[in-house]
Amino acid sequence: MVSVITDAAAIATNLAHVKQRIKASCLKAGRAENEVRLLLATKTVPAEKIKEAIQAGGTLIGENKVQELKSKYPLLKDLNYEKHFIGHLQTNKIKDVLSYVSCIESVDQLGLAENLDRRLQSEGKKIDIFVQVNTSFEGSKFGAHPNDVDSLLKQIRRLNTLNIKGLMTIGLFDTDPERVRPSFFLLRQVRDRAIENGLLSSAAKELSMGMSGDLETAIEEGATIVRVGAAIFGQRPYPDSYYWNENKEG
Ligand SMILES: *Cc1c(COP(=O)(O)O)cnc(C)c1O
């Protein structure tokens, strides 16, 4: 296993390389470079490494676990960047997560949306959300079934504190981007159908999809946010199933 990169210069170099990949993919896909934002997926990455990435030009960070938000963000509070939550969110962690992030990309159930809404109402706040869709049909991943997205959107739209920005997916877990492509294509189809059906406004077109190994494919299929971890920070010590399977810790 490759060890976690510890060197600031390496993080800056990796970040520049990923930005170059995004630029090249946009060019190839005939898209403007500023249509795609890079989110740094920072699970397991210590605060000082995240700081290096922000200082090297990272502007958007995503965490999967409330525990990690709590332990790291106080150390990063003087830096200017945007925070999203991209992990499975449990109801009992809602209060905590809302104090740290401006967007939750992983809303996949009405119950969670309603609980968020209740809490936000009591705080007099609003938040941006993405609806997470399971495009790989692997039981181990969270996300609404593509067929259920329209009805979920219809119900979430009634909750005034939640500003729906678009859809998010993890996609098939496979090292061959061509095998992941159908997941990305499906997310775009689900979005386009929801827009046609009047369930997503034309301002809610975001597609958060694509990671270290397949961001090019995701951009070709319309990604507006790619979420990249390993290509910038090095391989993680735990397999991703640790983050995507768990339902106890959050
Ligand atoms: C870890 C993670 C990523 C980034 O994956 P890499 O392979 O490290 O680029 C993206 N999205 C989610 C939800 C993640 O948990």
The ligand as a Tripos MOL2 file, in Angstrom:
@<TRIPOS>MOLECULE
LIG
   15    15     1     0     0
SMALL
NO_CHARGES

@<TRIPOS>ATOM
      1 C1        -13.5930    9.3520   -0.5600 C.3       1 LIG1
      2 C2        -14.6800    9.9290   -1.3500 C.ar      1 LIG1
      3 C3        -14.4130   10.5500   -2.5710 C.ar      1 LIG1
      4 C4        -13.0290   10.6630   -3.1740 C.3       1 LIG1
      5 O1        -12.5320    9.4130   -3.5380 O.3       1 LIG1
      6 P1        -11.0250    9.2880   -4.0900 P.3       1 LIG1
      7 O2        -11.0090    7.9660   -4.7480 O.co2     1 LIG1
      8 O3        -10.1370    9.3840   -2.9160 O.co2     1 LIG1
      9 O4        -10.8020   10.4040   -5.0340 O.co2     1 LIG1
     10 C5        -15.4980   11.1040   -3.2410 C.ar      1 LIG1
     11 N1        -16.7500   11.0400   -2.7590 N.ar      1 LIG1
     12 C6        -17.0410   10.4390   -1.5990 C.ar      1 LIG1
     13 C7        -18.4530   10.4110   -1.1180 C.3       1 LIG1
     14 C8        -16.0220    9.8650   -0.8580 C.ar      1 LIG1
     15 O5        -16.3220    9.2600    0.2940 O.3       1 LIG1
@<TRIPOS>BOND
     1     1     2 1
     2     2     3 ar
     3     2    14 ar
     4     3     4 1
     5     3    10 ar
     6     4     5 1
     7     5     6 1
     8     6     7 2
     9     6     8 1
    10     6     9 1
    11    10    11 ar
    12    11    12 ar
    13    12    13 1
    14    12    14 ar
    15    14    15 1
@<TRIPOS>SUBSTRUCTURE
     1 LIG1         1 GROUP 0 **** ****
